[in-house]
Amino acid sequence: RALRKQVHRNFVTLALAQAEMNNAIPPLCAVFVRLFLLQGVANRILSHRQNGAGDDDDGAATTTTTSASEEGLSRARLLCQRLRSSSPPDSVEALCRAYIVEPSAAIAALRRANGDPDTAGNFITTERDEEGRAARKRRRQRRAGRCANGVDFVDLDLVVALSGMLGYGDGSVGGGGIGDDGDDDDDCGDCDDDDDDDDGG
């Protein structure tokens, strides 16, 4: 119930309808595949227990539980098949080789791209660029340090604006250029693992 509140109330209904028509479905359906699978298995176990009890009065309840089990497993199967069809093994392998990514990343990109390898490759490239910009910004932030109160971090955007007003160029700190998104730390590579060393120095 909590999961359903986070999406549109017709999300599952529309996803199942699209899957039945062999149309693309959102990657978020993978979460509901697990949910329906768990519900189906739980109801099947409950049905077996009711059958084992041998109580005739529980016949209707057993039938209802069995029906709920089959419905959950059927929904999980339908969505799972559609998700798998959008990420065939050959496309996953091709993306892994071309972009040097893990299979999980290739599968996620293919699902977002509705199975189109070119679009999936663009997703991977875009995310990689965004991660690179975020890493460079973190390094610039570490160089800029904290404000005088020792709590808040220096606002990089304000550094750029103030530097421009005072005629100090691009607002670089220690020659590093903290105010832009350029490759100011290409020689540093992905040095996110050095956070502890930087903070302690």
C-alpha positions in Angstrom: 0.0 0.0 0.0 2.8 2.4 0.8 4.5 1.7 -2.5 1.3 2.4 -4.4 0.9 5.7 -2.7 4.2 6.8 -4.3 2.9 6.4 -7.9 -0.2 7.3 -9.7 -3.2 5.2 -8.6 -3.6 3.9 -12.2 0.1 3.1 -12.6 -0.1 -0.6 -12.2 -3.3 -0.9 -14.3 -1.8 1.1 -17.2 1.5 -0.9 -16.9 -0.3 -4.2 -17.1 -2.4 -3.0 -20.1 0.7 -1.8 -21.9 2.5 -5.1 -21.2 -0.4 -7.1 -22.6 -0.2 -5.1 -25.8 3.6 -5.7 -25.9 4.3 -2.0 -25.5 7.0 -0.4 -23.4 6.5 -0.2 -19.6 8.3 2.0 -17.1 11.5 0.5 -15.4 9.7 1.1 -12.0 7.6 -1.9 -12.9 10.6 -4.1 -11.7 9.7 -3.1 -8.1 6.1 -4.2 -8.7 7.3 -7.5 -10.1 8.9 -8.3 -6.8 5.8 -7.1 -5.0 3.4 -9.3 -7.0 5.7 -12.2 -6.7 5.9 -12.0 -3.0 2.1 -11.6 -2.7 1.5 -14.6 -5.0 3.9 -16.8 -3.1 2.5 -15.7 0.3 -1.1 -16.4 -0.9 -0.1 -19.8 -2.3 1.5 -20.8 1.1 -1.6 -19.7 2.9 -3.8 -21.7 0.5 -1.8 -24.8 1.1 -2.1 -24.4 4.8 -5.8 -23.9 4.5 -6.1 -27.1 2.4 -4.0 -29.0 4.9 -6.3 -28.0 7.7 -9.2 -29.8 6.0 -11.9 -27.5 7.4 -14.9 -27.5 5.0 -16.0 -24.1 6.3 -12.8 -22.6 4.9 -13.5 -23.8 1.4 -14.5 -20.3 0.1 -11.5 -18.7 1.8 -9.2 -21.3 0.2 -10.6 -20.5 -3.2 -10.2 -16.8 -2.7 -6.6 -17.2 -1.5 -5.8 -19.4 -4.5 -7.3 -16.9 -6.9 -5.3 -14.1 -5.3 -2.1 -16.2 -5.6 -2.6 -16.9 -9.3 -3.4 -13.3 -10.0 -0.2 -12.1 -8.2 2.0 -14.6 -10.0 0.3 -13.9 -13.3 0.9 -10.1 -13.0 4.6 -10.7 -12.0 5.1 -13.0 -14.9 3.6 -10.6 -17.4 5.6 -7.6 -16.2 8.8 -9.6 -15.9 8.5 -10.9 -19.5 8.0 -7.4 -20.8 10.9 -6.0 -18.9 13.2 -8.8 -20.1 12.1 -8.2 -23.7 13.4 -4.6 -23.5 16.9 -5.7 -22.4 17.9 -8.8 -24.5 21.3 -10.4 -23.6 23.0 -9.4 -26.9 22.1 -5.7 -26.4 23.3 -5.8 -22.8 26.6 -7.4 -23.8 27.1 -4.8 -26.6 26.5 -1.9 -24.3 28.9 -3.4 -21.7 31.6 -3.7 -24.2 31.0 -0.3 -25.8 30.7 1.8 -22.7 32.6 -0.3 -20.1 29.7 -0.6 -17.7 28.3 -3.3 -15.5 25.4 -5.4 -16.9 23.0 -3.9 -14.3 23.7 -0.4 -15.7 23.2 -1.6 -19.3 19.9 -3.3 -18.4 18.7 -0.1 -16.6 19.6 2.0 -19.5 17.9 -0.3 -22.0 14.7 -0.3 -19.9 14.7 3.5 -19.8 15.2 3.5 -23.6 12.5 1.0 -24.3 15.0 -1.4 -25.7 16.7 1.0 -28.1 20.5 0.5 -27.8 21.4 3.9 -29.2 19.2 5.8 -26.8 20.4 3.6 -24.0 24.0 4.5 -24.9 23.1 8.2 -24.8 21.6 7.7 -21.3 24.8 6.0 -20.1 27.0 8.8 -21.6 24.8 11.6 -20.1 24.8 10.0 -16.6 28.6 9.5 -16.8 29.0 13.2 -17.7 26.8 14.3 -14.9 28.7 12.1 -12.4 31.9 13.7 -13.7 30.6 17.2 -13.2 29.4 16.3 -9.7 32.7 14.9 -8.8 34.6 18.0 -10.0 32.2 20.2 -8.1 32.8 18.2 -4.9 36.6 18.6 -5.3 36.2 22.4 -5.9 33.9 22.5 -2.8 36.6 20.8 -0.7 39.2 23.4 -1.8 36.9 26.3 -1.1 36.2 24.9 2.4 33.7 26.1 5.0 32.4 29.5 6.0 33.7 31.4 9.0 31.1 29.7 11.2 32.8 26.4 10.5 29.5 24.7 9.6 28.2 25.9 6.2 30.1 25.3 3.0 31.2 28.2 0.8 28.6 28.8 -2.0 30.5 28.3 -5.2 28.0 30.3 -7.2 28.5 33.3 -4.9 32.3 32.9 -5.3 32.0 33.3 -9.1 29.6 36.3 -8.8 31.7 38.1 -6.2 35.0 37.4 -8.1 33.4 38.9 -11.2 32.3 42.0 -9.3 35.7 42.5 -7.8 37.6 41.8 -11.1 39.3 38.6 -9.8 38.6 36.5 -12.9 36.7 33.2 -12.6 36.9 32.9 -8.8 39.7 30.3 -8.7 41.0 29.1 -5.4 44.6 28.0 -5.4 44.6 28.1 -9.2 42.0 25.4 -9.3 39.1 27.4 -10.9 36.4 26.5 -8.4 33.7 28.5 -10.1 33.4 26.8 -13.4 32.5 23.3 -14.6 35.7 22.8 -16.6 38.1 19.9 -16.3 40.1 21.7 -13.7 41.2 18.5 -12.0 41.8 16.1 -14.9 45.1 15.1 -13.3 43.3 14.1 -10.2 41.0 11.6 -11.8 38.2 10.2 -9.7 39.7 11.1 -6.4 36.4 10.9 -4.4 38.1 8.2 -2.4 40.5 10.8 -1.0 37.7 12.6 0.9 39.1 11.5 4.3 42.6 12.5 3.5 41.5 16.0 2.3 39.3 16.6 5.3 42.1 15.6 7.7 44.8 17.7 6.0 
